[in-house]
Amino acid sequence: MPAIEAQPIAIGDEARVHFNLHRGDFAVILLPGARVCAYVDDITLADVTFVVQAGGLQRVRLEGRRQVIAYARGTIAAINQRPDLVGMRRVTFNPKRLDTDKFTCDGADIEHAGRVTFAAAAGWIAGE
């Protein structure tokens, strides 16, 4: 799906990003705002912090209803560049996994990353 912007987003903006399960793309919220201002196919953030809201996670696990409880926060470095994901490591969050309340990469919890590309329903970090 192409980008649909309600408010322009630009390189250097501080934002939070989450995967939109209904649309199959990524929702972008410019900080300090709270509303989605754009939907993009892919986006790259720098200086990334992964956030999982504990109260929301508990609710999702108890009620089984989907809601936004996890996102990445960082500085926009690229938008809709159709990145090559070959050789990159996948970062995901699954609220149904009861053994973790964090994002994971290669089976280990991850809270921060220097640069993450969000595409193909996941986050991707350059392989090392």
C-alpha positions as CSV (number, residue, x, y, z in Angstrom):
1,M,0.0,0.0,0.0
2,P,1.4,3.5,-0.8
3,A,2.0,6.0,1.9
4,I,-1.0,8.0,3.0
5,E,0.0,11.0,5.0
6,A,-2.4,13.1,7.1
7,Q,0.6,15.2,8.2
8,P,3.9,15.4,6.4
9,I,6.7,13.3,7.8
10,A,10.4,14.0,7.1
11,I,13.9,12.7,7.6
12,G,15.1,13.9,11.1
13,D,11.6,13.9,12.7
14,E,11.2,12.1,16.0
15,A,8.6,9.4,15.7
16,R,7.2,6.2,16.9
17,V,6.3,3.3,14.6
18,H,4.1,0.2,14.9
19,F,2.9,-2.4,12.5
20,N,-0.8,-2.0,11.6
21,L,-2.2,-5.5,11.5
22,H,-5.4,-4.4,9.7
23,R,-3.7,-2.5,6.9
24,G,-0.4,-4.6,6.7
25,D,1.8,-1.5,6.7
26,F,3.4,0.7,9.4
27,A,1.8,3.5,11.3
28,V,3.9,6.6,12.1
29,I,3.2,9.0,14.9
30,L,5.3,12.1,15.1
31,L,6.4,12.9,18.7
32,P,5.2,14.3,21.0
33,G,1.9,13.6,19.3
34,A,-0.5,10.7,19.9
35,R,-2.2,10.3,16.6
36,V,-1.2,8.4,13.5
37,C,-0.1,10.9,10.9
38,A,1.1,8.6,8.1
39,Y,1.1,5.0,6.9
40,V,4.1,3.8,5.1
41,D,5.3,0.5,3.4
42,D,8.7,0.8,5.0
43,I,10.6,3.2,7.3
44,T,14.0,3.3,8.8
45,L,14.7,4.8,12.3
46,A,18.0,5.7,13.9
47,D,18.7,5.6,17.7
48,V,15.8,3.2,18.3
49,T,14.2,2.3,21.6
50,F,11.7,-0.6,21.6
51,V,8.7,0.0,24.0
52,V,6.2,-2.5,25.3
53,Q,3.5,-1.1,27.6
54,A,3.2,-3.5,30.5
55,G,-0.5,-2.8,31.4
56,G,-1.6,-3.1,27.8
57,L,0.4,-6.4,27.4
58,Q,-1.4,-7.8,30.5
59,R,-4.8,-6.8,29.1
60,V,-4.1,-8.3,25.7
61,R,-3.0,-11.6,27.3
62,L,-6.1,-11.7,29.6
63,E,-8.7,-10.6,27.0
64,G,-7.1,-11.9,23.8
65,R,-8.0,-8.7,22.0
66,R,-5.5,-6.9,19.8
67,Q,-4.4,-3.4,20.5
68,V,-1.3,-1.3,20.1
69,I,0.9,-2.0,23.1
70,A,4.3,-2.2,21.4
71,Y,6.2,0.2,19.2
72,A,9.6,1.6,18.3
73,R,10.7,5.1,18.9
74,G,13.5,6.9,17.1
75,T,14.6,9.5,14.5
76,I,13.3,9.0,10.9
77,A,16.3,8.2,8.6
78,A,14.5,6.9,5.5
79,I,10.9,6.5,4.2
80,N,9.6,4.2,1.5
81,Q,13.0,3.2,0.1
82,R,12.1,-0.5,-0.7
83,P,15.1,-1.7,1.3
84,D,17.0,-5.0,0.5
85,L,16.5,-7.1,3.7
86,V,18.9,-9.9,2.7
87,G,21.4,-10.6,5.5
88,M,19.5,-8.5,8.0
89,R,18.3,-9.9,11.4
90,R,14.6,-9.8,12.2
91,V,13.2,-8.0,15.2
92,T,9.7,-8.9,16.3
93,F,7.2,-8.6,19.2
94,N,4.6,-11.3,19.9
95,P,2.2,-10.6,22.8
96,K,1.2,-14.3,22.8
97,R,4.7,-15.4,23.9
98,L,4.4,-15.6,27.7
99,D,8.1,-16.0,28.2
100,T,9.0,-12.4,27.3
101,D,7.6,-8.9,27.5
102,K,10.2,-7.4,25.1
103,F,10.9,-7.3,21.4
104,T,13.3,-10.1,20.4
105,C,16.0,-10.5,17.8
106,D,17.7,-13.9,17.2
107,G,15.8,-15.3,20.2
108,A,17.2,-12.6,22.6
109,D,15.5,-9.6,24.1
110,I,16.3,-6.3,22.6
111,E,15.6,-2.8,23.9
112,H,17.8,-0.5,21.8
113,A,19.4,-0.5,18.4
114,G,21.3,2.0,16.4
115,R,19.3,1.7,13.2
116,V,16.3,-0.4,12.3
117,T,14.4,-0.7,9.0
118,F,10.7,-1.6,9.4
119,A,9.4,-3.5,6.3
120,A,7.8,-6.8,5.5
121,A,5.8,-6.9,8.8
122,A,8.9,-6.7,11.1
123,G,11.9,-4.7,12.1
124,W,15.3,-5.5,10.5
125,I,18.8,-4.8,11.8
126,A,21.9,-5.1,9.6
127,G,23.7,-8.4,10.2
128,E,27.0,-8.4,11.9
